[in-house]
Amino acid sequence: MELAKKYGPYGIMLFLTVAFGGAGFFKLTAGEQVNELFLTLGFPVAFAYVIALCEIAGAAAIWIKPFRFWASLGFIAVCVGIVASFSSQPDALSHMPPAFILGIPAILLAYLSRKEALFLRHRSPA
């Protein structure tokens, strides 16, 4: 049990880094496929690049302890955005599982790292 407490967050971080970092690089390199998807959803193509850069930045920031909580919140926001964006599409249910598969570990990591978050540190009374 001690090993899970000690190394569990690193497993979650690795999973989220691979998933969101890979998604970000895919958005940057896929070209027309991603452009078409974002236009279909009603977003400008530039938004795909903004999301991609945020995903890549979050994948790096999650390994820096003071930024871990905030990167996790960013991943949660991306997952909520996926659910909201696809909710009006005819094939909405086919896009929901990845958002939950990525969102639940992001929520767990945000919870585990909340005490060490930059700007949220609580000072103990002297």
N, C-alpha and C positions, 0 to 999 in steps of 0.2 A: 504494500500500500504506500509506503514511503517513496518508492521509486515512481509510482504514478503521480504523486503530489509534486515530486521534484522535476520529473521529466515530461509529464503530461502536457504542460503549457508549451513546451518546445515542439512536441508533436503537432499540436494544434497550429502553432506558428508556421511550422514547415508546410503543413497542408494548405493553410491560407496563402502563404507566399507562393507556392507553386500554382495554386488555382487562380488567384487574382493577378499575380505577375504574368502568368501565361496568358490570361484573358486580355491583359493590357497590351502585351506584345502582339497578340493576335489582332487586336483592333487596329494597331498601328501598321501592321503589314498585310492585312487581308484585302485592303482596297475596296473594290466595287461591292463585294459581298456585305461588308459592314456598312458601307455608305447606303446601300439599298435598304438594309434592315432599319437603320436610323431614320431614313426618309419615310419608310412605311409606317414607322411609329410616330411620325410627326415631329421629329427633331432635326435640327440642322446637322449637316455632316461634321461641322467643327465640334459639335458636342461629343461625338464619338472619340475624337482626339483628346478632349478635356478629360473624359472618363478614363481613357486609356492611361494618360499620364498620372491621374489620381490613383489608379489601381497599382501602377508600377511604384509610385512614391510610397503608397501604403505598404506594399510588399517589402520595401526596404525599411520603412520607419517602424514596422512591427518588431524589428529586432533591436530597436533602441528603447530601453526600458521606460524612460519618461514619455515617449511618444506612443507606446504600445496601446494604451487605452484609446487614444485619439484615432490611431490607425484602425483599430477594431470598430470604433464608431463609424468611421468612413466606410468600412466594408459593410456594416449593417445598413448604412444609408444607400449604398449601391444595391443591396439585396431588396430593400423596400422599394427602391426605384424600379427594379426589374419587375416586381409584382405589380406595382401601380401602372407601369407602362404597358404591360401585356394584358392587363385585366380586361381591356376593351376589345382585344383581338379574338377572332374565332377559335384559334388554337391556344388560348390562354393557359389551359391546364398543362400543356406539354412544356411550358417554360417555367412553371412554378417550382418543380422539384429542385433544380440547381440552386435557386434562390434560397430555399430552406436548407439544403445540404451545406451551403456556404454560410448562411446566416446564423444557424444555431451554434457552430463553433466560434463564430465572431462574437456572438452574445456572451458565450461562456468565457472567452478570452478577455472581453471588456470587463466582465465581472471580476475575474481573477486579478486583473491588473489595475483596478480602479484606485487602489491605495498608493500606487507609485506614479500616478499620472501627473504630468507637468501641469501646474496651475491648480491642482486639486489637492495638493499635499496638505494634510492637517498638521498643524503645529501642536505639539504636546505642551501642556501648561508647565511652566518652570517652577 
